[in-house]
Amino acid sequence: MGVTIKQVAALSGVSTATVSKYLNGVKLKEKNKISVENAIRELGFKANTIARNLRTNKSMTVGILIPELDNIFSTKIISYVENELTPHGYSTIICDYRSNPELEKQKLAFLLDKMVDGLVVMPDKLKNKDIKDLKVPIVFIDRIINDSSESAVLIDNKKATYNATEFLIGNGHRRIGIICGNSDIYTAEERRKGYTEAMVANNIFVDENMVLHGRYDVQTGYTLTQKLMQGQRRPTAIIATNNDITTGSIIALHDMGYTVPNDVSFIGFDNEELSRAMRPELSVVLQPLEEIGKNVAKIILDKMNYNSAPNSYVMLEPIFLSKGSVKRVVPEN
């Protein structure tokens, strides 16, 4: 016969109701939580998950829906979210819809069929009508859906590119190219707006040939960097607005024989590992990934365990690291 909840309660000095709350993911006082966890380890207690799920109508799983599983940004945040969910007894089911609108809806339906208790979603083409009647709590990550009031955690994307553009302008640059994601993605459009607002605020003409849009992937970075550098008015600086675009852009510059910052100054996004590997190191805009993950986990836990938990909109500050990839130039008239 296996170890029972009653035995765990006796050893930990709390009630069976408290042990049951812990097993169902309810947050306990720190002292009680430590006592229960120690008793579980000492007794080798294993919960009957199936019976518990039937009794509580909970699966103790959170569905995570992201556009690309091989995206460093996505996988790091997932790791931080899981770190916060695991102590509360929750596991995750991760689905990658490969930026395919039809697959995005299919994978959402798949997660709902798995009876997940909550959803963490990085949306692409989903509309408010696709999620407004769902019976599970949702937290959007990195992007939001227009007209939706669901909880979300993201950075101030407009400020991120505004600051990067201002930094380049302060170093004399006027012909600044920017490579953005698709304009129908909230994040991409906010980053484009930040660039435009910084240029206008400094009375610099916005050349639309310098503002390019594509997918958030390496190939986009590669192809659009080539386009910028082969144009009639070559930029003196480039801003890449995503980690994969940053990688593709740097590869393209290398293949074309250009050096950073001698031939062109460069500011990347998120790809801190690539930044540190380059000589000179790249200036980059960073998102506080751990802070994003912790906020996402806290909100989804509150919404799953306390039905009255209000929706939360958390906007975090971007981080700008100035390194050696920006060269001071003489401003053009």
C-alpha positions in Angstrom: 0.0 0.0 0.0 1.3 3.4 -0.9 1.9 6.5 1.2 -1.3 8.4 1.9 -2.0 12.2 2.1 -2.9 11.5 5.8 0.6 10.3 6.5 2.2 13.3 4.7 0.0 15.6 6.8 1.0 13.9 10.0 4.7 14.1 9.3 4.6 17.7 8.1 2.4 18.9 11.0 -0.4 20.3 8.8 -3.9 19.3 8.0 -4.8 16.9 5.1 -6.7 19.8 3.6 -3.4 21.8 3.5 -1.6 18.9 1.8 -4.4 18.6 -0.7 -4.2 22.3 -1.5 -0.5 22.0 -2.1 -1.0 19.0 -4.5 -3.6 21.0 -6.4 -1.3 23.9 -7.0 -2.6 26.3 -4.4 0.0 28.6 -2.9 0.7 27.9 0.8 2.5 29.9 3.5 6.2 29.4 3.0 6.6 27.5 6.2 3.8 25.0 5.4 5.0 24.6 1.9 8.5 23.6 3.0 7.1 21.2 5.7 4.9 19.5 3.1 7.7 19.2 0.5 10.1 17.7 3.1 7.5 15.2 4.1 6.7 14.2 0.5 10.4 13.6 -0.2 11.0 11.7 3.1 8.0 9.4 2.6 8.4 9.0 -1.2 4.8 10.1 -1.7 3.4 10.0 -5.2 0.0 11.6 -5.9 -2.6 9.6 -7.9 -2.8 12.2 -10.7 -5.6 10.7 -12.6 -7.8 10.4 -9.5 -7.0 13.9 -8.5 -7.8 15.3 -11.9 -11.2 13.6 -11.9 -11.9 14.9 -8.4 -10.8 18.5 -9.0 -11.5 18.8 -12.7 -7.9 20.0 -13.2 -5.3 18.6 -15.5 -2.4 20.5 -13.7 -1.1 21.4 -17.2 -0.5 24.7 -18.9 -0.6 24.9 -22.7 2.1 27.1 -24.4 1.5 28.2 -28.0 4.5 29.8 -29.8 5.3 30.5 -33.4 8.8 29.0 -33.6 10.3 26.4 -31.2 13.8 27.0 -32.5 13.6 30.7 -31.5 16.0 31.4 -28.6 13.7 34.1 -27.2 10.7 31.7 -27.0 12.6 28.8 -25.6 14.3 30.8 -22.9 11.0 32.3 -21.7 9.4 28.9 -21.7 12.2 27.7 -19.5 11.7 30.5 -17.0 7.9 29.9 -17.0 8.4 26.2 -16.3 10.8 27.0 -13.5 8.0 28.9 -11.8 5.2 26.5 -12.5 6.9 23.2 -11.5 7.0 23.9 -7.7 3.2 24.4 -7.9 2.7 21.0 -9.5 2.1 22.2 -13.0 3.6 20.7 -16.2 3.5 22.3 -19.7 2.4 21.2 -23.2 4.3 23.2 -25.8 3.1 23.6 -29.3 4.9 25.3 -32.2 2.7 26.5 -35.0 5.6 27.5 -37.3 4.0 30.9 -38.0 1.3 29.2 -40.0 -2.1 30.7 -39.4 -4.1 27.5 -39.9 -1.7 25.5 -37.8 -2.0 28.2 -35.1 -5.7 27.6 -34.8 -5.3 23.8 -35.0 -2.7 23.8 -32.2 -4.9 26.0 -30.0 -7.8 23.5 -30.5 -5.3 20.6 -29.7 -4.4 22.3 -26.4 -8.0 22.9 -25.4 -8.8 19.2 -26.2 -6.0 18.3 -23.7 -8.1 20.1 -21.0 -5.2 22.4 -20.1 -5.9 24.6 -17.0 -4.4 27.7 -18.6 -2.8 29.0 -21.8 0.3 31.1 -22.5 0.1 32.3 -26.1 2.4 34.2 -28.4 -0.2 35.0 -31.1 0.4 35.7 -34.7 -2.9 35.7 -36.7 -5.3 34.9 -34.0 -8.2 37.4 -33.6 -10.2 38.3 -30.6 -13.1 36.2 -31.8 -10.9 33.1 -31.7 -10.2 33.4 -27.9 -12.9 35.6 -26.3 -15.3 32.7 -25.4 -12.6 30.2 -24.2 -13.2 28.9 -20.7 -9.6 28.8 -19.7 -7.4 31.7 -18.5 -5.0 33.1 -21.0 -1.8 35.2 -20.8 -0.4 36.7 -24.0 3.4 36.9 -24.2 5.4 39.4 -26.3 2.4 40.3 -28.5 -1.2 41.2 -27.9 -4.4 40.8 -29.9 -6.1 44.1 -30.8 -9.5 44.6 -29.0 -8.7 41.8 -26.5 -8.5 42.6 -22.8 -6.7 39.4 -21.8 -3.6 39.5 -19.6 -0.3 40.2 -21.4 3.4 40.5 -20.5 5.7 42.3 -22.9 8.3 45.0 -23.1 7.9 48.6 -24.2 8.7 47.8 -27.9 8.3 51.3 -29.1 10.7 52.6 -26.5 13.2 49.8 -27.4 13.7 51.0 -31.0 13.2 54.7 -30.1 16.2 54.5 -27.8 18.3 52.5 -30.3 17.6 55.0 -33.0 18.3 58.0 -30.8 21.6 56.4 -29.9 22.6 56.2 -33.6 21.4 59.7 -34.2 23.5 60.9 -31.3 26.5 59.3 -33.0 25.9 61.3 -36.2 23.9 58.8 -38.2 21.0 59.9 -40.5 20.7 57.1 -43.0 19.5 54.4 -40.6 18.0 51.2 -42.0 15.7 49.1 -39.9 14.6 45.5 -40.5 11.2 44.7 -38.9 8.8 41.7 -38.7 5.5 41.6 -40.6 3.6 44.8 -40.1 0.5 43.0 -39.0 2.3 41.7 -35.9 1.8 44.0 -33.0 5.4 43.8 -31.8 6.9 44.5 -35.2 4.6 47.5 -35.8 5.5 49.0 -32.3 9.2 48.6 -33.0 8.7 50.3 -36.4 6.8 53.2 -34.7 9.6 53.7 -32.2 12.2 54.1 -35.0 9.9 56.5 -37.0 9.1 58.6 -33.9 12.8 59.0 -33.1 13.6 60.1 -36.6 10.7 62.6 -36.7 11.6 64.0 -33.3 15.1 64.7 -34.6 13.8 66.3 -37.8 15.2 63.5 -40.0 13.4 62.5 -43.1 12.1 58.9 -43.0 13.1 57.2 -46.2 10.7 54.3 -46.7 13.4 52.4 -48.6 15.2 52.2 -45.3 12.3 50.6 -43.5 11.9 46.9 -44.5 9.5 44.3 -43.3 9.7 40.5 -43.4 9.4 37.4 -41.2 11.1 37.1 -37.9 13.7 34.7 -39.2 17.3 34.4 -40.2 16.5 34.4 -44.0 14.7 37.7 -43.6 17.7 39.3 -41.9 20.0 38.0 -44.6 17.9 39.0 -47.6 16.8 42.4 -46.4 20.3 43.4 -45.3 21.5 42.6 -48.8 18.7 44.8 -50.1 19.7 47.7 -47.8 23.4 47.5 -48.7 22.7 47.3 -52.4 20.4 50.3 -52.5 21.2 53.6 -54.1 21.5 55.3 -50.6 23.4 52.8 -48.5 22.7 53.1 -44.8 25.4 54.1 -42.4 23.7 52.1 -39.7 21.3 49.2 -39.4 18.9 48.2 -36.6 17.8 44.5 -36.6 14.6 44.1 -34.5 14.6 40.4 -33.6 17.3 37.9 -32.6 17.0 35.8 -35.7 17.0 38.8 -38.0 20.1 40.0 -36.1 21.9 36.7 -36.9 20.9 36.7 -40.6 21.9 40.4 -41.0 25.4 39.8 -39.5 25.9 36.8 -41.8 24.9 38.8 -44.8 27.2 41.7 -44.0 30.1 39.2 -43.6 29.3 37.4 -46.9 29.2 40.8 -48.7 32.6 41.8 -47.3 31.4 44.6 -45.0 32.8 45.0 -41.5 31.1 46.3 -38.4 31.4 49.2 -37.5 33.9 50.4 -40.1 31.6 50.0 -43.1 28.2 50.1 -41.3 27.2 50.5 -37.6 24.9 47.9 -36.2 22.4 47.4 -33.4 20.8 44.0 -32.9 18.0 42.6 -30.8 18.1 40.0 -28.0 20.9 37.9 -29.4 23.3 38.5 -26.5 25.3 35.4 -27.2 26.1 36.5 -30.7 26.8 40.0 -29.4 29.5 38.7 -27.0 31.0 36.4 -29.7 31.5 39.2 -32.1 34.6 41.5 -32.2 33.8 44.2 -31.5 30.8 43.1 -29.5 27.4 44.1 -30.9 25.3 46.8 -29.3 21.9 45.2 -28.6 18.5 45.8 -27.2 17.7 43.1 -24.7 14.4 41.9 -23.2 14.4 40.9 -19.5 13.5 37.3 -20.3 13.6 36.0 -16.8 11.4 38.8 -15.6 9.0 38.2 -18.4 8.8 34.5 -17.6 8.2 35.1 -13.9 5.5 37.6 -14.6 3.8 35.2 -17.0 3.9 32.3 -14.5 2.6 34.5 -11.6 -0.4 35.8 -13.6 -1.4 32.4 -15.0 -1.1 30.7 -11.6 -3.3 33.4 -10.0 -5.9 33.2 -12.8 -6.0 29.3 -12.6 -6.3 29.2 -8.8 -8.3 32.3 -8.1 -11.1 32.8 -10.5 -11.5 36.4 -9.3 -7.9 37.3 -10.3 -8.1 40.4 -12.6 -6.5 40.6 -16.0 -3.0 42.1 -15.9 -1.1 44.1 -18.5 2.6 44.2 -17.6 4.9 46.3 -19.7 8.6 45.9 -18.8 11.5 48.2 -19.6 13.9 47.2 -22.5 17.6 47.1 -21.8 20.1 48.7 -24.2 23.7 47.5 -24.2 26.1 49.9 -25.9 29.1 48.0 -27.2 31.6 48.5 -30.0 29.4 48.1 -33.1 28.4 51.7 -33.5 30.9 54.2 -35.0 30.6 57.9 -34.7 30.2 59.6 -38.0 30.0 63.2 -39.3 26.2 64.1 -39.6 25.0 64.7 -43.1 23.4 68.1 -43.9 
